[in-house]
Amino acid sequence: MQHLTYHELDILHALRGFCAFYVVIFHAKFILWSGGRQYLQMHPRSTWGGIDYLAFGTDMLSSAGYEMVIFFFVLSGFFIRYAQLRKHRKPIAFYINRIVRIYPPFLFASVLAIVCLWCVAQGVPTVLIVNDGRELNTTLAQAWQELNTLNLGGVVRTLGFMRVGNVYIGYNDVYWSLLPEAIFYLAVPLAFWHIRAYYALSMAFHLVGLLWTQHGSLDPFTNFLLTYNFYFAVGAMFYDAVVRTPWLTWTRRVPGWLLMLMMLGLFGVLLVLAVLKLKPISGLVAILLAVLSMSTLLAGKISPKNIVIRILHKVGVFSFSLYLYHFPLLFLCYAGLVYLTGETVFYARYYWLALPLVTLASYLLYRVTERPSINYFRKV
């Protein structure tokens, strides 16, 4: 079996960048713009012109935030399988590697979220007044209350990537995806020891999850087995398919324009399913989009020198920091708008202005937090 080199895989970091930035846009809409049905009530379509339809259509292109996290899970499974085959780590060494990689930026993100929430509560307490029924303000108020009553149990739950009460500490809602990732890492040494059995069990459990519609209320570990584990397993299976079969040879025979057309078609289907909130089905479509996108890049159908790929690749370098830090930075932007305007609900598209600010701030924080910690532990 011939392994891929890191140089060959490097282009896939552009997909990490795409997923992370997409999630930022998705959350920016929720925090800074009252879109969807509420927007349509205030601005009926009967009053729209061509520009209004174009703007709203552009807004809806970023409606698949959950599905982009699933895309990221597939990427994670792919890269972990590559890393373990390239340089096998025993369980303790593997766990230490993952802890070192995840916890320093996670702990800083938790402190950042607490500081941002404190600044919001002290500087713009209006956002904690729940008088308009908006979900954002209600959850911010809950997060502030939980923070003021935080105890040792809450700290332990936070370190385990779990909610404190009904919210994550400091209201950093992206933490929901860290627990499935952590459980996957815990399972890797055993799962990859008997890889075929792991793949078979992953498919069987996921089928049960698709048929058992009530499983979402179960504990995180059971929910992981029935839902999220399958996405990581597909990523690992895809790596095996790439290195053990003529997968890329087949892909290279397909015209690039056809692959792009297929990706656009899948993305369109994904958006429809995301808007309809059909998560079990949209998760499967997200898998197909991830596999097709990775195949297209690995087969060289898109040049690494492509300007879009180059930009996304640069974002991919600090994608983990961007993912962890953007949420509290966005509600800090929201508090600033409330302070300046006196309003708590916005129908103007201020989120477009916040995107470059939050991305730049996350990059600067990456330079002083995640990057130094990685470099330090590599030396050690």
C-alpha positions as CSV (number, residue, x, y, z in Angstrom):
1,M,0.0,0.0,0.0
2,Q,1.4,3.4,-1.1
3,H,0.8,6.3,1.3
4,L,0.1,9.8,0.2
5,T,2.6,12.4,1.1
6,Y,1.8,15.5,3.1
7,H,2.7,17.6,0.1
8,E,0.0,15.8,-1.9
9,L,-2.5,16.4,0.9
10,D,-1.6,20.0,1.5
11,I,-4.2,21.3,-0.9
12,L,-7.0,19.8,1.2
13,H,-6.4,22.5,3.8
14,A,-8.2,24.8,1.5
15,L,-11.3,22.7,2.3
16,R,-10.7,23.2,6.0
17,G,-10.6,26.9,5.3
18,F,-13.8,26.8,3.3
19,C,-15.7,24.9,6.0
20,A,-14.5,27.1,8.9
21,F,-15.2,30.4,7.0
22,Y,-18.6,29.1,5.9
23,V,-19.5,28.4,9.6
24,V,-18.5,31.9,10.5
25,I,-20.9,33.3,7.9
26,F,-23.6,31.0,9.1
27,H,-23.2,32.2,12.7
28,A,-22.8,35.9,11.7
29,K,-26.2,35.8,10.1
30,F,-27.8,34.3,13.2
31,I,-26.1,36.9,15.5
32,L,-26.1,40.1,13.5
33,W,-29.0,39.7,11.0
34,S,-32.7,38.9,11.6
35,G,-33.1,37.0,8.4
36,G,-35.4,34.2,7.2
37,R,-39.1,34.3,8.1
38,Q,-38.7,37.3,10.4
39,Y,-37.0,39.3,7.6
40,L,-39.8,38.3,5.2
41,Q,-42.4,39.6,7.6
42,M,-40.8,43.0,7.8
43,H,-39.9,43.1,4.1
44,P,-42.5,41.2,2.1
45,R,-41.4,39.9,-1.3
46,S,-44.1,42.0,-3.0
47,T,-41.9,45.0,-2.3
48,W,-38.7,43.5,-3.6
49,G,-36.7,44.4,-6.7
50,G,-34.0,42.4,-8.5
51,I,-31.3,43.5,-6.1
52,D,-33.3,42.4,-3.1
53,Y,-33.8,38.9,-4.6
54,L,-30.0,38.7,-5.4
55,A,-29.1,39.8,-1.9
56,F,-31.5,37.4,-0.2
57,G,-30.3,34.6,-2.4
58,T,-26.7,35.3,-1.5
59,D,-27.8,35.2,2.2
60,M,-29.3,31.8,1.8
61,L,-26.1,30.3,0.3
62,S,-24.7,30.1,3.8
63,S,-27.6,28.2,5.4
64,A,-25.8,24.8,5.7
65,G,-23.6,25.5,8.8
66,Y,-24.3,22.2,10.5
67,E,-23.6,20.3,7.2
68,M,-20.2,22.1,6.9
69,V,-19.3,20.7,10.3
70,I,-20.1,17.2,9.0
71,F,-17.9,18.0,6.0
72,F,-15.1,18.9,8.5
73,F,-15.7,15.6,10.4
74,V,-15.0,13.7,7.2
75,L,-11.8,15.7,6.7
76,S,-10.8,14.9,10.2
77,G,-11.3,11.2,9.8
78,F,-9.3,11.3,6.6
79,F,-6.3,13.1,8.1
80,I,-6.2,11.0,11.3
81,R,-6.2,7.8,9.2
82,Y,-3.3,9.3,7.2
83,A,-1.4,10.3,10.3
84,Q,-1.7,7.0,12.0
85,L,-0.7,5.0,8.9
86,R,2.2,7.3,8.2
87,K,3.6,7.3,11.8
88,H,1.7,4.9,14.1
89,R,1.4,6.2,17.7
90,K,0.6,4.0,20.6
91,P,-2.5,5.1,22.6
92,I,-0.8,7.2,25.2
93,A,1.3,9.0,22.6
94,F,-1.7,9.5,20.4
95,Y,-3.8,11.0,23.3
96,I,-1.1,13.3,24.3
97,N,-0.7,14.5,20.8
98,R,-4.5,15.3,20.5
99,I,-4.6,16.9,24.0
100,V,-1.7,19.2,23.1
101,R,-3.4,20.0,19.7
102,I,-6.8,20.8,21.1
103,Y,-6.7,22.1,24.7
104,P,-4.5,25.2,24.5
105,P,-6.7,27.0,21.9
106,F,-9.8,25.6,23.5
107,L,-8.9,26.9,26.9
108,F,-8.0,30.3,25.4
109,A,-11.3,30.3,23.5
110,S,-13.2,29.6,26.8
111,V,-11.4,32.6,28.5
112,L,-12.1,34.7,25.4
113,A,-15.8,33.8,25.5
114,I,-16.0,34.6,29.3
115,V,-14.3,38.0,28.8
116,C,-16.5,38.9,25.8
117,L,-19.7,37.9,27.7
118,W,-18.5,39.9,30.7
119,C,-17.9,43.0,28.5
120,V,-21.3,42.6,26.9
121,A,-23.1,42.3,30.2
122,Q,-21.3,45.2,31.8
123,G,-21.1,47.5,28.8
124,V,-24.4,46.8,26.9
125,P,-26.8,45.1,29.4
126,T,-29.6,45.8,27.0
127,V,-28.7,42.6,25.1
128,L,-29.5,40.5,28.2
129,I,-33.1,41.9,28.5
130,V,-35.4,39.3,27.1
131,N,-38.3,41.4,25.9
132,D,-38.6,40.7,22.2
133,G,-38.4,36.9,22.3
134,R,-35.2,36.7,20.2
135,E,-33.3,33.5,20.8
136,L,-29.9,35.2,20.8
137,N,-30.8,37.6,23.7
138,T,-32.5,34.8,25.7
139,T,-29.4,32.5,25.4
140,L,-27.0,35.4,26.2
141,A,-29.0,36.0,29.4
142,Q,-28.9,32.3,30.3
143,A,-25.1,32.2,29.6
144,W,-24.5,35.2,31.9
145,Q,-26.6,33.6,34.7
146,E,-24.8,30.3,34.4
147,L,-21.4,32.1,34.5
148,N,-22.4,33.9,37.7
149,T,-23.2,30.6,39.3
150,L,-20.4,28.5,37.9
151,N,-19.0,25.9,40.3
152,L,-16.5,23.0,40.1
153,G,-19.0,20.8,38.4
154,G,-19.4,23.4,35.7
155,V,-15.7,23.7,35.2
156,V,-15.4,19.9,34.8
157,R,-18.2,19.8,32.3
158,T,-16.6,22.6,30.3
159,L,-13.3,20.7,30.2
160,G,-15.3,17.8,28.8
161,F,-16.8,19.9,26.1
162,M,-20.3,19.8,27.6
163,R,-22.9,22.4,28.4
164,V,-23.1,24.1,31.8
165,G,-26.9,24.1,32.3
166,N,-28.4,24.8,28.9
167,V,-25.5,26.6,27.4
168,Y,-21.8,26.3,26.8
169,I,-19.5,28.4,29.0
170,G,-19.5,32.0,27.8
171,Y,-22.0,31.0,25.2
172,N,-19.5,29.7,22.7
173,D,-21.9,27.5,20.8
174,V,-19.3,25.9,18.5
175,Y,-18.3,23.6,21.4
176,W,-21.0,21.1,20.5
177,S,-18.8,19.6,17.8
178,L,-15.7,19.2,20.0
179,L,-17.2,16.4,22.1
180,P,-17.9,14.1,19.0
181,E,-14.3,14.9,17.9
182,A,-12.9,14.0,21.3
183,I,-14.9,10.7,21.5
184,F,-13.6,9.8,18.1
185,Y,-10.0,10.4,19.2
186,L,-10.6,8.3,22.3
187,A,-11.8,5.4,20.0
188,V,-9.0,5.7,17.3
189,P,-6.4,3.4,18.8
190,L,-8.8,0.5,19.3
191,A,-10.9,1.3,16.2
192,F,-7.9,1.4,13.9
193,W,-6.5,-1.8,15.4
194,H,-9.4,-3.7,13.7
195,I,-10.2,-1.3,10.9
196,R,-12.6,-3.5,8.9
197,A,-14.7,-4.3,12.0
198,Y,-14.7,-0.6,12.8
199,Y,-16.0,0.3,9.4
200,A,-18.7,-2.4,9.5
201,L,-19.9,-1.4,13.0
202,S,-19.9,2.3,12.0
203,M,-22.2,1.6,9.1
204,A,-24.5,-0.7,11.2
205,F,-24.8,1.8,14.0
206,H,-25.5,4.7,11.7
207,L,-28.2,2.7,9.9
208,V,-29.8,2.2,13.3
209,G,-29.5,5.9,14.0
210,L,-31.2,6.8,10.7
211,L,-34.1,4.4,11.4
212,W,-34.5,5.4,15.1
213,T,-35.6,9.0,14.9
214,Q,-35.8,9.5,18.7
215,H,-32.1,8.9,19.3
216,G,-31.2,12.6,19.4
217,S,-32.2,12.9,23.1
218,L,-29.8,10.2,24.2
219,D,-26.5,10.7,26.0
220,P,-23.6,12.1,24.0
221,F,-21.8,8.7,23.7
222,T,-24.8,6.8,22.3
223,N,-25.6,9.7,20.0
224,F,-22.0,9.7,18.8
225,L,-22.2,5.9,18.0
226,L,-25.5,6.4,16.1
227,T,-24.7,9.6,14.2
228,Y,-21.4,11.3,14.3
229,N,-19.0,8.4,14.3
230,F,-20.0,7.4,10.8
231,Y,-18.8,10.7,9.4
232,F,-15.3,10.2,10.8
233,A,-15.3,6.6,9.7
234,V,-16.2,7.7,6.1
235,G,-13.2,10.0,6.1
236,A,-10.9,7.1,7.2
237,M,-12.5,4.8,4.6
238,F,-12.0,7.3,1.9
239,Y,-8.3,7.5,2.7
240,D,-8.0,3.7,2.4
241,A,-9.9,3.9,-0.9
242,V,-7.5,6.5,-2.2
243,V,-4.3,4.6,-1.3
244,R,-5.5,1.1,-2.0
245,T,-7.6,1.4,-5.2
246,P,-7.2,3.3,-8.5
247,W,-9.6,6.0,-7.1
248,L,-7.6,9.0,-8.2
249,T,-6.9,7.4,-11.6
250,W,-10.7,7.1,-12.1
251,T,-11.2,10.6,-11.0
252,R,-8.5,12.0,-13.3
253,R,-10.5,10.5,-16.3
254,V,-13.5,12.6,-15.5
255,P,-13.5,16.1,-17.0
256,G,-12.9,18.9,-14.5
257,W,-16.0,20.8,-15.6
258,L,-18.2,17.8,-14.9
259,L,-16.7,17.4,-11.4
260,M,-17.4,21.1,-10.7
261,L,-21.0,20.7,-12.0
262,M,-21.5,17.7,-9.8
263,M,-20.2,19.6,-6.7
264,L,-22.5,22.6,-7.5
265,G,-25.4,20.2,-7.8
266,L,-24.7,18.5,-4.5
267,F,-24.2,21.9,-2.8
268,G,-27.6,23.0,-4.1
269,V,-29.3,19.9,-2.8
270,L,-27.5,20.4,0.5
271,L,-28.8,23.9,0.9
272,V,-32.4,22.8,0.3
273,L,-32.1,20.0,2.8
274,A,-30.5,22.4,5.3
275,V,-33.3,24.9,5.0
276,L,-35.8,22.1,5.5
277,K,-33.8,20.9,8.5
278,L,-33.6,17.3,7.3
279,K,-30.3,16.6,9.1
280,P,-30.1,12.8,8.7
281,I,-30.3,13.2,4.9
282,S,-28.3,16.4,4.7
283,G,-25.5,14.7,6.6
284,L,-25.3,12.0,3.9
285,V,-25.2,14.6,1.2
286,A,-22.5,16.5,3.1
287,I,-20.5,13.2,3.0
288,L,-20.9,12.9,-0.8
289,L,-19.9,16.6,-1.2
290,A,-16.8,16.1,1.0
291,V,-15.6,13.0,-0.9
292,L,-16.2,14.5,-4.3
293,S,-14.4,17.8,-3.3
294,M,-11.4,15.9,-1.9
295,S,-11.3,13.7,-4.9
296,T,-11.3,16.7,-7.3
297,L,-8.5,18.4,-5.4
298,L,-6.3,15.3,-5.0
299,A,-6.7,14.4,-8.7
300,G,-5.3,17.8,-9.6
301,K,-8.5,19.1,-11.3
302,I,-8.0,22.4,-9.6
303,S,-4.6,24.0,-9.5
304,P,-3.1,24.9,-6.1
305,K,-2.2,28.2,-7.7
306,N,-5.9,29.0,-8.2
307,I,-6.5,32.3,-6.4
308,V,-9.5,31.0,-4.5
309,I,-7.7,27.8,-3.4
310,R,-4.7,29.9,-2.3
311,I,-6.9,32.2,-0.2
312,L,-8.8,29.3,1.3
313,H,-5.6,27.4,2.0
314,K,-4.3,30.4,4.0
315,V,-7.6,30.4,6.0
316,G,-7.2,26.7,6.5
317,V,-3.9,27.2,8.3
318,F,-5.7,28.9,11.2
319,S,-9.1,27.3,10.7
320,F,-9.2,25.8,14.1
321,S,-8.7,29.1,15.8
322,L,-11.2,30.8,13.5
323,Y,-13.7,28.1,14.4
324,L,-13.1,28.4,18.1
325,Y,-12.8,32.2,18.4
326,H,-15.4,33.6,16.0
327,F,-18.6,33.1,18.0
328,P,-17.7,35.3,21.0
329,L,-16.2,37.8,18.7
330,L,-19.4,38.0,16.7
331,F,-21.6,38.6,19.8
332,L,-19.1,41.3,20.8
333,C,-19.7,42.9,17.4
334,Y,-23.5,42.5,18.1
335,A,-23.2,44.3,21.4
336,G,-21.3,47.1,19.7
337,L,-24.1,47.6,17.2
338,V,-26.7,47.6,20.0
339,Y,-24.7,50.2,21.8
340,L,-24.4,52.4,18.7
341,T,-27.9,52.1,17.4
342,G,-30.0,51.4,20.5
343,E,-31.7,48.5,18.6
344,T,-31.5,44.8,19.5
345,V,-32.9,43.4,16.2
346,F,-31.2,44.2,12.8
347,Y,-32.6,43.8,9.3
348,A,-29.7,45.5,7.6
349,R,-26.9,43.1,6.6
350,Y,-24.3,44.2,9.1
351,Y,-22.9,40.7,9.2
352,W,-21.1,41.3,5.9
353,L,-19.1,44.0,7.6
354,A,-18.3,41.8,10.6
355,L,-16.9,38.9,8.6
356,P,-13.5,40.5,7.7
357,L,-13.1,41.9,11.2
358,V,-13.8,38.6,13.0
359,T,-11.6,36.7,10.5
360,L,-8.7,39.1,11.0
361,A,-9.1,39.1,14.8
362,S,-9.1,35.3,14.8
363,Y,-5.9,35.2,12.7
364,L,-4.1,37.6,15.1
365,L,-5.3,35.5,18.1
366,Y,-4.0,32.4,16.3
367,R,-0.6,34.0,15.9
368,V,-0.3,34.6,19.7
369,T,-2.1,31.5,21.0
370,E,-2.5,28.3,18.8
371,R,0.7,28.8,16.7
372,P,3.1,29.3,19.6
373,S,1.7,26.4,21.5
374,I,2.1,24.1,18.5
375,N,5.6,25.2,17.8
376,Y,6.5,24.8,21.5
377,F,5.2,21.3,21.8
378,R,6.8,20.3,18.5
379,K,10.2,21.3,20.0
380,V,9.5,19.4,23.2
